[in-house]
């Protein structure tokens, strides 16, 4: 007989999971943040922010001490000002930052290469003919998916390292004025792989001790990341149905005890899309019912869930931090994981229940793998022993999502079919939309950046977001119709209400537009590129700012550096172990202003950070005389 444990909220679930000795990200964070040395602060914060470690060569690792280290830490740690090779604190932190960006770009690159290689396969099927036609027209080539895939792969791994030609997917997508300025600075990469090789070489022992060298390469990596992200997003769009505006819900309460539950984790949506198709077939539904279940419930966590909720209508439980709790309910038959944001602890939790954990990295035969996953899930349903129900009194949170560049243009075209962007630009000029803020990134376990978001909304600043950081906003109920009226300035609220009427959705569009996975930040780029082209001005002059909720998570950080090269002011939620010397902060700020006429905001107080971001938008509006 199945034993059920019913809880009203996530806090009760945390307590239950802890009592069952199941380890999760929240419990591990608590352990790291305990003060365990005679009552003195030797927590993760203290050693992470006040000591710098270098692990670039085999002579180390070396740990360098900051000048402002507290007395009690001076008693614990030896005082060192140089590494064994002679590297100083500033050089070590600059190298660590560049190494972080290498990982971020590599993740995007692997995603792009996987999708391009899949498109190159003759057996791949195009689901979105309109999208592949758009790409072919942009490159002025015949409608040939193979040629498009080869252009993408050339951007990824251009063998001619000395070529001066910029990446195809940058030169064809960046606004002309923006591209021209970057080419003149000789900062546009010819391939993403070339930039990763150059950055890795720069990080090796003794190649450079100049902080500016590391930061300049960081900017090049940022641009390479934008190019790879556009490749992955555009080509992926050809293989999936278009995203559409949908009303959805999130939270662990979307798990259903009476159904076979399949959890998708990671970033690549192709296998998940096929699993969803299979789950609705008559043959599979009959098999499921024969096992005593009412159907199959396919849902996602993190970016793959963000990607498929607008395309397939599935539910996304939340950001990546929810994955351990989802498995801890005992309701998941199969957890399917691919590239990135998959916690190493999941296999251990799966082993505590009946859950099967399947790693699908590099899978090419999607049809057979999808059927295998569904087969395992159906058979595994009868093996459930102890489950946790969260459906008691706390209802799942509702929100609207499914935005894309094309969806936004389609909505605006209902107001002006000849010039869809004109209504949007009119709202910018009239100050009904005071500006745009781009939200990038992954979810932190604390959500101080939410305060920034709320302050921007009050000032009629529309938020465009992608990635897991948006789930803190969903949990704060900022992605529904009520938020458009209650959390924004009156003018922006009126715009969102009028857009809802022509969209035939809720009474108002949300004040935060959810564009899906972090790869689909490329759709946000296409929107601001279109605005730049339409106005015939560079991005640095448009009232746009960006927020990376933490400087230290790889992919959002590399995207953030890409945006800096476009001249967009950006606030980095400061991770002091990454940027904790005045020299690094000053050089980064100075170089960004000098080269790109943009600004870097390194402010830890969220209210003050919001004021600075609003100030950037105000200045741009004055510059445009609006």
C-alpha positions as CSV (number, residue, x, y, z in Angstrom):
1,X,0.0,0.0,0.0
2,X,1.3,3.5,-0.9
3,X,2.0,5.7,2.0
4,X,1.3,9.4,1.4
5,X,2.7,12.4,3.2
6,X,0.7,15.6,2.6
7,X,2.3,19.0,3.1
8,X,0.9,22.5,2.7
9,X,4.0,24.3,1.6
10,X,7.6,23.9,0.6
11,X,8.9,24.7,4.1
12,X,7.1,21.7,5.4
13,X,8.5,19.6,2.6
14,X,12.0,20.8,3.5
15,X,11.6,19.7,7.0
16,X,10.3,16.3,5.9
17,X,13.1,15.8,3.4
18,X,15.7,16.7,6.1
19,X,14.1,14.2,8.5
20,X,14.4,11.5,5.9
21,X,18.1,12.4,5.6
22,X,17.7,13.5,2.0
23,X,20.4,16.1,1.1
24,X,19.3,19.1,-1.0
25,X,20.8,22.4,-2.1
26,X,19.1,24.3,0.6
27,X,20.4,22.0,3.4
28,X,23.9,22.1,2.0
29,X,23.8,25.9,1.9
30,X,22.8,26.0,5.5
31,X,25.8,23.8,6.4
32,X,28.2,26.0,4.5
33,X,26.9,29.2,6.1
34,X,27.1,28.0,9.7
35,X,29.7,29.8,11.9
36,X,31.7,26.9,13.2
37,X,34.9,28.3,14.7
38,X,34.5,29.6,18.2
39,X,31.5,31.7,17.2
40,X,33.6,33.5,14.6
41,X,32.5,33.9,10.9
42,X,34.3,31.3,8.9
43,X,31.4,30.6,6.7
44,X,31.2,30.3,2.9
45,X,30.8,34.1,2.7
46,X,34.0,34.8,4.7
47,X,36.4,32.6,2.8
48,X,34.7,33.1,-0.5
49,X,34.7,36.9,-0.5
50,X,37.9,37.7,1.5
51,X,40.3,35.1,0.1
52,X,41.2,34.4,-3.5
53,X,42.3,31.0,-4.8
54,X,44.3,30.3,-7.9
55,X,44.3,26.8,-9.4
56,X,45.5,27.5,-12.9
57,X,48.8,25.5,-12.7
58,X,50.2,22.5,-10.8
59,X,52.4,24.7,-8.5
60,X,49.2,25.7,-6.7
61,X,46.5,26.0,-5.6
62,X,47.5,29.3,-4.0
63,X,45.4,31.4,-1.7
64,X,45.9,35.1,-1.6
65,X,44.8,37.3,1.3
66,X,43.0,40.6,0.9
67,X,44.2,43.7,2.7
68,X,40.8,44.2,4.4
69,X,40.6,40.7,5.9
70,X,39.1,40.7,9.4
71,X,41.3,40.1,12.4
72,X,39.8,36.7,13.3
73,X,40.5,35.4,9.7
74,X,44.1,36.7,10.0
75,X,44.5,34.4,12.9
76,X,43.2,31.5,10.9
77,X,44.8,32.0,7.5
78,X,48.4,32.8,6.7
79,X,49.0,36.1,5.1
80,X,50.1,35.8,1.4
81,X,50.2,38.6,-1.2
82,X,51.5,36.5,-4.2
83,X,51.0,33.1,-5.6
84,X,54.0,30.7,-6.1
85,X,54.5,31.9,-9.7
86,X,54.3,35.6,-8.6
87,X,50.7,36.3,-9.6
88,X,49.0,39.0,-7.5
89,X,45.5,39.2,-6.1
90,X,44.4,41.4,-9.1
91,X,45.8,39.0,-11.7
92,X,44.4,35.9,-10.0
93,X,40.9,37.4,-9.9
94,X,41.1,38.6,-13.5
95,X,42.1,35.1,-14.6
96,X,39.3,33.5,-12.5
97,X,36.8,35.8,-14.1
98,X,38.0,34.9,-17.6
99,X,38.0,31.2,-16.7
100,X,34.4,31.6,-15.6
101,X,33.5,33.2,-19.0
102,X,35.2,30.4,-20.9
103,X,32.8,27.9,-19.2
104,X,29.8,30.0,-20.0
105,X,30.6,30.4,-23.6
106,X,31.6,26.7,-23.9
107,X,28.1,25.7,-22.5
108,X,26.4,27.9,-25.1
109,X,28.7,26.6,-27.8
110,X,28.0,22.9,-27.0
111,X,24.3,23.7,-27.2
112,X,24.7,25.4,-30.5
113,X,26.9,22.7,-32.0
114,X,24.4,20.0,-30.9
115,X,21.5,21.7,-32.6
116,X,23.5,22.6,-35.8
117,X,24.7,19.0,-36.1
118,X,21.2,17.7,-35.6
119,X,19.9,20.1,-38.3
120,X,22.6,18.8,-40.6
121,X,21.4,15.3,-40.2
122,X,19.3,14.3,-43.2
123,X,16.7,12.6,-41.0
124,X,15.9,15.8,-39.0
125,X,12.5,17.3,-39.6
126,X,11.7,21.0,-39.9
127,X,8.6,21.9,-37.9
128,X,8.7,25.6,-38.4
129,X,9.1,26.3,-42.1
130,X,8.6,30.0,-41.6
131,X,11.6,30.3,-39.4
132,X,14.0,28.5,-41.7
133,X,12.8,30.7,-44.6
134,X,13.6,33.8,-42.5
135,X,17.1,32.5,-41.8
136,X,17.7,31.7,-45.5
137,X,16.5,35.2,-46.5
138,X,18.7,36.8,-43.9
139,X,21.7,35.0,-45.4
140,X,20.5,35.5,-49.0
141,X,20.8,31.8,-49.7
142,X,18.5,29.1,-51.1
143,X,16.2,27.3,-48.7
144,X,18.7,24.6,-47.7
145,X,18.9,23.4,-44.1
146,X,22.3,21.8,-44.8
147,X,23.8,25.1,-45.9
148,X,22.4,26.9,-42.9
149,X,23.7,24.3,-40.6
150,X,27.2,24.5,-42.2
151,X,27.2,28.3,-41.8
152,X,26.5,27.8,-38.1
153,X,29.2,25.2,-37.6
154,X,31.7,27.5,-39.4
155,X,30.9,30.2,-36.8
156,X,31.4,27.6,-34.0
157,X,34.7,26.1,-35.3
158,X,36.1,28.3,-38.0
159,X,39.4,26.6,-39.0
160,X,40.9,29.8,-40.4
161,X,41.9,31.4,-37.1
162,X,43.5,34.5,-38.7
163,X,40.4,35.3,-40.7
164,X,39.1,38.8,-40.3
165,X,35.5,37.9,-41.2
166,X,33.2,38.2,-38.2
167,X,30.9,35.3,-37.2
168,X,28.0,35.0,-39.7
169,X,25.4,35.0,-37.0
170,X,26.7,38.2,-35.6
171,X,27.3,40.0,-38.9
172,X,23.8,39.1,-40.2
173,X,21.9,39.8,-36.9
174,X,23.6,42.8,-35.3
175,X,22.3,46.2,-36.3
176,X,24.6,47.7,-39.0
177,X,25.8,50.7,-36.9
178,X,26.6,48.4,-33.9
179,X,28.5,45.9,-36.0
180,X,30.5,48.6,-37.8
181,X,31.6,50.1,-34.4
182,X,32.7,46.7,-33.1
183,X,34.5,45.8,-36.3
184,X,36.5,49.1,-36.1
185,X,37.6,48.1,-32.6
186,X,38.7,44.7,-33.9
187,X,36.7,43.0,-31.2
188,X,34.3,40.9,-33.2
189,X,35.2,37.1,-33.1
190,X,35.4,35.1,-36.3
191,X,34.5,31.9,-34.4
192,X,33.6,31.1,-30.8
193,X,36.1,28.2,-30.6
194,X,39.0,30.6,-31.5
195,X,38.1,32.9,-28.7
196,X,37.9,30.0,-26.2
197,X,41.3,28.8,-27.3
198,X,42.8,32.4,-27.0
199,X,41.2,32.8,-23.5
200,X,42.5,29.5,-22.2
201,X,46.0,30.3,-23.5
202,X,45.9,33.7,-21.8
203,X,45.0,32.0,-18.5
204,X,48.0,29.7,-18.5
205,X,50.9,30.5,-16.2
206,X,53.2,33.3,-17.3
207,X,51.4,34.4,-20.5
208,X,50.2,37.7,-19.1
209,X,49.9,39.6,-15.9
210,X,48.1,42.6,-17.3
211,X,44.5,42.9,-16.0
212,X,43.4,44.7,-19.2
213,X,44.4,41.8,-21.3
214,X,42.1,39.5,-19.4
215,X,39.2,42.0,-19.5
216,X,39.5,42.6,-23.2
217,X,39.4,38.9,-23.9
218,X,36.4,38.7,-21.6
219,X,34.6,41.2,-23.9
220,X,35.5,39.1,-27.0
221,X,34.2,36.0,-25.3
222,X,30.9,37.8,-24.4
223,X,30.4,38.6,-28.1
224,X,31.2,35.0,-29.1
225,X,28.5,33.9,-26.6
226,X,25.9,36.2,-28.2
227,X,26.7,34.7,-31.6
228,X,26.6,31.1,-30.3
229,X,23.3,31.8,-28.5
230,X,21.7,33.2,-31.7
231,X,22.8,30.1,-33.6
232,X,21.3,27.8,-31.0
233,X,18.1,29.7,-30.6
234,X,17.4,30.3,-34.3
235,X,18.2,26.7,-35.5
236,X,16.3,25.3,-32.5
237,X,13.3,27.3,-33.6
238,X,13.3,25.5,-37.0
239,X,13.0,22.1,-35.2
240,X,10.2,23.0,-32.8
241,X,6.7,24.5,-33.1
242,X,6.7,28.3,-32.5
243,X,6.2,29.5,-28.9
244,X,2.8,31.1,-28.2
245,X,1.5,33.2,-25.3
246,X,0.0,30.8,-22.8
247,X,-1.5,30.8,-19.3
248,X,0.4,28.4,-17.2
249,X,1.1,27.4,-13.6
250,X,4.2,26.4,-11.6
251,X,5.2,24.8,-8.4
252,X,5.4,21.3,-7.0
253,X,1.6,21.1,-6.9
254,X,1.5,20.4,-10.6
255,X,2.7,16.9,-9.9
256,X,-0.2,14.5,-10.1
257,X,-0.4,11.3,-8.0
258,X,-2.7,9.6,-10.5
259,X,-0.5,10.0,-13.5
260,X,2.9,8.7,-14.7
261,X,5.3,11.6,-14.1
262,X,8.3,12.3,-16.4
263,X,10.6,15.1,-15.3
264,X,12.8,16.9,-17.9
265,X,15.9,18.7,-16.7
266,X,18.6,20.6,-18.6
267,X,18.6,22.7,-21.8
268,X,18.1,20.7,-25.0
269,X,14.4,20.5,-25.8
270,X,14.4,18.1,-28.7
271,X,14.1,14.8,-26.8
272,X,11.5,16.3,-24.4
273,X,9.4,17.5,-27.4
274,X,9.4,14.0,-28.7
275,X,8.4,12.5,-25.3
276,X,5.5,14.9,-25.1
277,X,4.3,13.8,-28.5
278,X,4.4,10.2,-27.6
279,X,2.6,10.8,-24.3
280,X,-0.5,12.0,-26.1
281,X,-0.7,9.1,-28.6
282,X,-3.7,6.7,-28.2
283,X,-1.4,3.6,-27.9
284,X,0.6,5.1,-25.0
285,X,-2.6,6.3,-23.2
286,X,-4.1,2.8,-23.4
287,X,-0.9,1.3,-22.0
288,X,-0.8,3.8,-19.1
289,X,-4.5,3.1,-18.2
290,X,-3.7,-0.6,-18.1
291,X,-1.1,0.1,-15.4
292,X,-3.7,1.9,-13.3
293,X,-2.7,5.5,-14.2
294,X,-4.9,8.2,-15.7
295,X,-2.3,9.5,-18.2
296,X,1.3,10.8,-18.6
297,X,2.3,14.1,-17.1
298,X,5.5,15.5,-18.7
299,X,6.9,18.5,-17.0
300,X,10.1,20.4,-16.9
301,X,12.4,22.1,-14.5
302,X,14.8,24.9,-15.5
303,X,15.5,25.9,-19.0
304,X,14.1,22.9,-20.8
305,X,10.8,23.5,-19.0
306,X,11.0,27.2,-19.8
307,X,11.5,26.3,-23.5
308,X,8.7,23.8,-23.8
309,X,5.9,25.5,-21.8
310,X,5.3,28.0,-24.6
311,X,5.7,25.5,-27.4
312,X,4.0,22.4,-26.0
313,X,1.9,23.7,-23.1
314,X,3.6,21.6,-20.4
315,X,4.1,22.9,-16.9
316,X,7.5,24.0,-15.6
317,X,7.8,23.2,-11.9
318,X,10.3,26.1,-11.4
319,X,13.9,27.0,-11.5
320,X,16.8,24.5,-11.3
321,X,16.8,24.7,-7.5
322,X,13.5,22.8,-7.4
323,X,14.8,19.6,-9.0
324,X,15.9,17.8,-5.8
325,X,12.5,18.5,-4.1
326,X,10.7,17.2,-7.2
327,X,12.4,13.9,-6.9
328,X,12.0,13.9,-3.1
329,X,8.2,13.7,-3.5
330,X,8.5,10.1,-4.7
331,X,6.1,11.0,-7.6
332,X,8.6,11.0,-10.4
333,X,8.9,7.8,-12.4
334,X,11.7,9.0,-14.7
335,X,14.1,12.0,-14.5
336,X,15.6,12.8,-17.9
337,X,18.7,15.0,-17.8
338,X,20.9,16.5,-20.5
339,X,23.4,19.4,-20.7
340,X,23.9,21.7,-17.6
341,X,22.1,22.7,-14.4
342,X,21.7,19.1,-13.4
343,X,22.6,18.7,-9.8
344,X,25.1,15.9,-9.1
345,X,23.1,14.9,-6.1
346,X,20.1,13.7,-8.2
347,X,21.2,10.2,-8.7
348,X,21.5,9.7,-4.9
349,X,17.9,11.0,-4.4
350,X,16.6,8.9,-7.2
351,X,18.1,5.8,-5.6
352,X,16.1,6.6,-2.4
353,X,12.9,6.1,-4.3
354,X,11.7,4.2,-7.4
355,X,12.8,7.0,-9.7
356,X,14.9,6.2,-12.7
357,X,17.6,8.8,-13.5
358,X,18.5,8.8,-17.2
359,X,21.4,10.9,-18.6
360,X,20.9,11.7,-22.3
361,X,23.9,13.9,-23.1
362,X,24.9,13.5,-26.7
363,X,21.9,11.4,-27.6
364,X,21.3,11.4,-31.4
365,X,18.6,8.8,-31.9
366,X,15.8,10.8,-30.4
367,X,12.9,8.7,-31.5
368,X,14.2,5.5,-29.9
369,X,15.3,7.2,-26.8
370,X,12.0,8.9,-26.3
371,X,10.2,5.6,-26.6
372,X,12.6,4.0,-24.1
373,X,12.0,6.8,-21.6
374,X,8.2,6.4,-21.9
375,X,8.4,2.6,-21.6
376,X,10.5,2.8,-18.4
377,X,8.2,5.5,-16.9
378,X,5.0,3.4,-17.5
379,X,6.6,0.2,-16.0
380,X,8.0,2.2,-13.1
381,X,4.6,3.7,-12.1
382,X,3.6,0.4,-10.3
383,X,6.8,0.5,-8.2
384,X,5.9,3.7,-6.3
385,X,6.1,3.1,-2.5
386,X,6.1,6.3,-0.5
387,X,5.0,9.6,-2.1
388,X,4.5,13.2,-1.0
389,X,1.5,15.2,-2.1
390,X,1.7,19.0,-2.2
391,X,-1.8,19.5,-3.5
392,X,-3.5,20.1,-0.2
393,X,-4.4,23.8,0.2
394,X,-1.6,25.6,-1.6
395,X,-2.6,26.0,-5.3
396,X,0.1,26.2,-8.0
397,X,1.1,29.8,-9.0
398,X,-0.4,30.9,-12.2
399,X,1.5,33.1,-14.7
400,X,1.7,34.0,-18.4
401,X,4.6,33.0,-20.6
402,X,5.5,32.0,-24.2
403,X,6.8,35.3,-25.5
404,X,9.2,35.3,-28.5
405,X,10.3,37.9,-31.0
406,X,7.8,36.7,-33.5
407,X,5.0,36.5,-31.0
408,X,5.6,40.1,-29.9
409,X,5.6,41.3,-33.5
410,X,2.4,39.4,-34.2
411,X,0.7,41.1,-31.2
412,X,1.9,44.5,-32.3
413,X,0.9,43.9,-35.9
414,X,-2.7,43.8,-34.8
415,X,-2.3,47.5,-34.0
416,X,-0.2,48.4,-37.1
417,X,0.3,45.7,-39.7
418,X,2.5,47.8,-41.9
419,X,4.9,48.9,-39.1
420,X,4.4,46.6,-36.1
421,X,7.2,48.3,-34.1
422,X,5.6,51.7,-34.3
423,X,3.1,51.3,-31.5
424,X,5.9,50.1,-29.2
425,X,8.2,53.0,-30.2
426,X,5.3,55.4,-29.7
427,X,4.9,54.2,-26.1
428,X,8.6,54.7,-25.5
429,X,8.5,58.2,-26.9
430,X,5.3,59.1,-24.9
431,X,6.9,57.7,-21.7
432,X,4.1,55.2,-21.2
433,X,7.0,52.7,-21.4
434,X,9.8,54.5,-19.7
435,X,12.4,52.0,-20.8
436,X,13.3,48.3,-21.0
437,X,15.2,46.1,-18.5
438,X,16.7,42.8,-19.6
439,X,16.7,40.1,-16.9
440,X,19.3,37.4,-17.5
441,X,20.3,34.4,-15.6
442,X,19.9,31.6,-13.1
443,X,18.1,31.6,-9.8
444,X,20.1,32.4,-6.7
445,X,18.9,30.9,-3.4
446,X,18.3,34.4,-2.2
447,X,16.4,36.9,-4.3
448,X,17.6,40.4,-3.5
449,X,17.3,41.3,-7.2
450,X,13.5,41.0,-6.8
451,X,13.6,44.4,-5.0
452,X,15.4,45.9,-8.1
453,X,12.7,44.5,-10.4
454,X,9.9,45.9,-8.3
455,X,11.4,49.3,-8.2
456,X,11.8,49.3,-12.0
457,X,8.2,48.3,-12.6
458,X,7.0,51.2,-10.4
459,X,8.8,53.5,-12.9
460,X,7.0,52.0,-15.9
461,X,10.0,50.0,-17.0
462,X,9.0,46.9,-18.9
463,X,11.0,43.7,-18.0
464,X,12.1,41.2,-20.7
465,X,13.5,38.0,-19.2
466,X,14.8,34.6,-20.0
467,X,16.2,31.8,-17.8
468,X,15.6,30.5,-14.3
469,X,15.9,33.9,-12.5
470,X,12.5,34.7,-13.7
471,X,11.0,32.0,-11.4
472,X,11.7,34.2,-8.4
473,X,9.5,36.8,-10.1
474,X,6.8,34.2,-10.8
475,X,6.8,33.1,-7.1
476,X,6.4,36.8,-6.2
477,X,3.4,36.8,-8.5
478,X,4.8,39.4,-10.9
479,X,3.9,37.5,-14.1
480,X,0.2,37.7,-14.0
481,X,-2.5,40.2,-15.0
482,X,-2.9,41.6,-11.5
483,X,0.7,42.5,-11.3
484,X,0.3,44.7,-14.4
485,X,-2.1,46.8,-12.5
486,X,-0.9,46.5,-8.9
487,X,2.9,46.5,-9.3
488,X,3.5,49.0,-12.2
489,X,3.1,52.6,-12.9
490,X,-0.3,53.6,-14.3
491,X,1.0,54.2,-17.8
492,X,2.7,50.9,-18.2
493,X,-0.4,49.2,-16.7
494,X,-2.6,50.8,-19.3
495,X,-0.3,49.6,-22.1
496,X,-0.4,46.0,-20.9
497,X,-4.2,46.1,-20.6
498,X,-4.5,47.4,-24.1
499,X,-2.2,44.7,-25.5
500,X,-4.2,42.0,-23.6
501,X,-7.4,43.1,-25.4
502,X,-5.9,42.5,-28.9
503,X,-4.2,39.3,-27.7
504,X,-7.4,37.9,-26.3
505,X,-5.7,36.6,-23.2
506,X,-6.0,37.8,-19.6
507,X,-7.2,41.2,-18.7
508,X,-3.6,42.4,-18.9
509,X,-0.3,41.1,-20.2
510,X,2.2,40.6,-17.4
511,X,4.8,43.4,-16.7
512,X,7.6,40.8,-17.1
513,X,7.7,39.1,-20.4
514,X,9.0,35.5,-20.1
515,X,10.9,34.5,-23.3
516,X,11.7,31.0,-22.2
517,X,15.1,29.4,-21.7
518,X,18.4,31.3,-21.4
519,X,19.2,30.4,-25.0
520,X,16.0,32.3,-26.0
521,X,17.5,35.4,-24.7
522,X,18.4,35.6,-28.4
523,X,14.7,36.5,-29.0
524,X,15.1,39.5,-26.7
525,X,18.2,40.5,-28.6
526,X,16.3,40.3,-31.9
527,X,13.7,42.6,-30.4
528,X,16.1,45.3,-29.3
529,X,18.1,44.9,-32.5
530,X,14.9,45.6,-34.4
531,X,14.3,48.7,-32.3
532,X,17.9,49.9,-33.0
533,X,17.6,49.3,-36.7
534,X,14.1,50.9,-36.9
535,X,15.4,54.0,-35.1
536,X,18.8,53.9,-36.9
537,X,20.7,54.5,-33.7
538,X,23.1,52.3,-31.7
539,X,21.9,50.3,-28.8
540,X,23.8,52.4,-26.3
541,X,21.5,55.3,-27.0
542,X,18.2,53.4,-26.4
543,X,16.7,53.4,-22.9
544,X,17.7,49.9,-22.1
545,X,19.5,48.4,-19.1
546,X,20.3,44.8,-18.1
547,X,20.4,42.8,-14.8
548,X,22.5,39.8,-14.2
549,X,21.4,38.6,-10.8
550,X,24.9,37.3,-9.9
551,X,28.3,37.8,-11.3
552,X,29.7,34.3,-10.9
553,X,27.2,31.9,-12.6
554,X,28.8,31.1,-15.9
555,X,26.3,31.5,-18.7
556,X,24.6,34.7,-17.4
557,X,28.0,36.3,-16.8
558,X,29.2,35.6,-20.3
559,X,25.9,37.0,-21.7
560,X,26.4,40.0,-19.5
561,X,29.8,40.7,-20.9
562,X,28.3,40.4,-24.4
563,X,25.8,43.1,-23.6
564,X,28.5,45.3,-22.3
565,X,30.1,45.3,-25.8
566,X,26.7,46.6,-27.1
567,X,26.9,49.6,-24.8
568,X,24.0,48.4,-22.6
569,X,24.4,49.5,-18.9
570,X,24.4,46.4,-16.7
571,X,24.0,45.6,-13.0
572,X,25.9,42.6,-11.8
573,X,24.7,41.1,-8.5
574,X,28.1,41.2,-7.0
575,X,29.8,37.9,-6.1
576,X,32.8,39.2,-4.0
577,X,34.9,36.2,-4.8
578,X,34.9,37.2,-8.5
579,X,35.2,40.9,-8.4
580,X,36.5,42.0,-5.1
581,X,39.4,44.3,-5.8
582,X,39.2,48.0,-6.6
583,X,41.6,47.6,-9.5
584,X,39.5,45.0,-11.3
585,X,36.3,46.9,-10.7
586,X,37.8,50.2,-11.8
587,X,39.4,48.8,-14.9
588,X,36.2,47.0,-15.9
589,X,34.2,50.1,-15.4
590,X,36.7,52.4,-17.2
591,X,37.1,50.1,-20.2
592,X,33.4,49.6,-20.6
593,X,32.8,53.3,-20.7
594,X,35.9,54.1,-22.8
595,X,35.2,51.4,-25.5
596,X,31.5,50.9,-25.6
597,X,30.1,54.0,-23.9
598,X,28.3,51.7,-21.5
599,X,28.3,51.4,-17.7
600,X,28.9,48.7,-15.2
601,X,26.9,48.9,-11.9
602,X,28.5,47.0,-9.1
603,X,26.2,48.0,-6.3
604,X,25.2,45.4,-3.6
605,X,22.3,47.4,-2.2
606,X,19.2,46.6,-4.3
607,X,17.4,49.8,-3.8
608,X,20.5,51.9,-4.7
609,X,21.1,49.6,-7.7
610,X,17.6,50.3,-8.9
611,X,18.1,54.0,-8.6
612,X,21.3,53.8,-10.7
613,X,19.6,51.7,-13.3
614,X,16.6,54.1,-13.5
615,X,19.1,57.0,-13.7
616,X,20.8,55.3,-16.8
617,X,17.4,55.1,-18.5
618,X,16.6,58.7,-17.6
619,X,19.9,59.9,-19.2
620,X,19.3,57.9,-22.4
621,X,15.8,59.5,-22.7
622,X,17.3,63.0,-22.3
623,X,19.9,62.1,-24.9
624,X,17.1,61.1,-27.3
625,X,15.2,64.2,-26.4
626,X,12.2,62.2,-25.2
